Amino acid sequence: MRKILMLLIVAALATVSLSAEVKKTKYKNGKTKFERNYVNGKLNGASKAYYESGRLKTYAKFKDGKLHGMTSGFYENGALKAEIPMYEGKVDGFEKEFYKNGQVMSVTKYQNGVKVGAKKVYYSDGNLKAKLYFNEKGVLDGTILEYYPNGNKRYHVKVENGVAKKGYIYERDGERRKMTPQDFSDLGF
């Protein structure tokens, strides 16, 4: 009975090890380009991508073939470039992007793969560059503000369900003028 139990355990372990594998792709220089873990033919566990120099480019986790967990991207110098929280293949939580100097570039909230709420964008010195709002459908909605590097307001736009309704442009000297249809077009509205 004990021998049968041992044989079953060994067979089970052999089956698990046969269904799990690590696949590596190499650059021409022999350094690893990708390292991915598979279980039963689907991505599972850690997955890494590297620069040709050998430095880590991205680190992600997969569950049943879908991104699941924090995905991190890095500049070639090793500094953090982005953090993207994933849940069953969709962005869910606060996505953060960074400048090479480590300052936050932007923070965007996602729910189930959709941008919602405020998105803040920063200059590389940490000063606020822009603030945008997204409704529950991921569409721009609300007041959008952009600032000059010195902190003075650059423009102020009121958006309703993705459509710019009115806005003002502020010149560097602080003088304000009403936005024209061409101004909206230039800003992508």
N, C-alpha and C positions, 0 to 999 in steps of 0.2 A: 504494500500500500504506500509506504514511504517513497519507494523508487518511482512509482507511477506519479505521485504528487511532484517529485523533483523533475521528472521528465516533462510534465505539463508546464511547470514554471519555466524550464529552459526553453520549451517550444514557444511559450507566450513571449518571453523576452526576445527570442530570435525573430518572431513575427514583428514585434514593435521596432526592433533595430533595422529590419529589412524595409519597413515602411517609412522610416525617417532617414533623411539624408541632407547633407550640406553640399550645395553646389557653389563652385567658385569660378569666376570668369577673370582672366588675366589680361593685363596690358601687354603690348609687345615687349616691354622692358622686363616682363616677368612678375611685376608687382600685381597684387590683387586689385581688380576693378570692382567686382561685386562678390559678396558672400551672402548666400541666402539659405535659410533652413526650410525644408519641406517635410511635411508629414502627409502620407497618402496622396502625394502629388500636388498638395496645396501649400502655399506659403504659410508657415507657422513659426512663431518665435521671432528672434532677432534677424534683421536684414541690414546689411551694411554696404555702403558704396564708398569708394575711395578715389581721391585724386590720383593722377599718374605719379605724383611724388610719394604716394603711400599714405598720405594723411587722410583721416576720416572726413568724408564729405557729407554723408547722411547716415542716420541711425533710425531705424523704424522697427516696430513690432507688428507682427501679423497674427491673426487668429482666423483659421479656416479660410485663408486666401484674401482676407480683408484687413486693411490697416486698422490696428486696434491698440491704443496706448499713445504715448507721446512720441511724435516724430520730430527729430532734431536735425537741422542742417547746419553745416559749419563752413566758414571761410577757409581757404587753404592755409592761412596762418594759425588755424585752430580756434579762432574766436567763433562764438555762437552766432549764427546767421538767422535762424528761425526756430521756433517751437510751435508745433501744430498738434493740438490734442485731437486724437481720432477715436471714434467709437463705431465699431462695425462698419468701417469704410467711409464714414462721414466725419467732417470736422465738427467737433462739439466741445465748446469751451472757448477760452481766450487764446487766439492765435497771436503770437508775438514775433515781430521781425526786428533785427538789430543791425546797427552799423558796425563796421569793422572795429571801431573804437569801443564797442560794448554798449553804447547808448541805445536806448529803445528807439526804433524807427517808426513802428506802428503797433497798435493793439486793436484787435478786432474780435468782437464777440460773435460766436456761432452757436446755433441750436439746431441739431440734427441736419447739419450741412448748409444752413441758411444764415447769412449775416443778419444780426438783429441788434438793435440798440445803437449805442455810440461807437464810432470808430475814431480813434485819435491817431494823428500822424505828427511826428516830431522832427525837428531839425537835428543834425548830428551833435549839436551842443546841448540838446535836451529841451530847448524851447518848443512850445506847441506851434505846429505849422498849420494844422487843420483839424476840424472836428465835424464829422458827418453823422447822420442818423439814418438807420434802416428800420423799416417796419417789420412786422412778423413774417412778411412774404419775401423779405430780402431786398426790398425796393427803397431807394432813397426817399426819405419822408421827414420833413421838419426843417430846421434851420441849419444851413451849412455855413461854417465860418472858416476863413483862411487868414493867416497872419503873415506879415513880413518877418524876417529874421529878428528884427528889433522888438517884436511883440505888438506892433501896431496892426490894426485890422487891415486886411487886403481886400476881402470881399465878404458880403453877407447875402446869402441867397435863401429864399423861402421856397421849399419844394413840397409839392403835394403828390404823393403816389408816383414819384419819378419824374414829375413835370415841374420845371421851374416856373414859379408864378410871378415873383418879383425879386429884385435884388439891387444891391448897391456895390459899387467899386470904390475903394478908397485909394487915393493917390498916396505916394510916399510922404507927401507933406501933410496928409490927413484930410485933404479935401475930398468930399464925397460927391459921387454922381450916380444917377439912376442907370441901371444896366439896360443896354439895348438888346434886341434880338441877336445881333452879331456877337455881343459879349457872351450871351448864354451859349451860343453855338461854339465859340472859341473855348469855353470851359467844358464842353461836352454835354450840354443839356439840350 
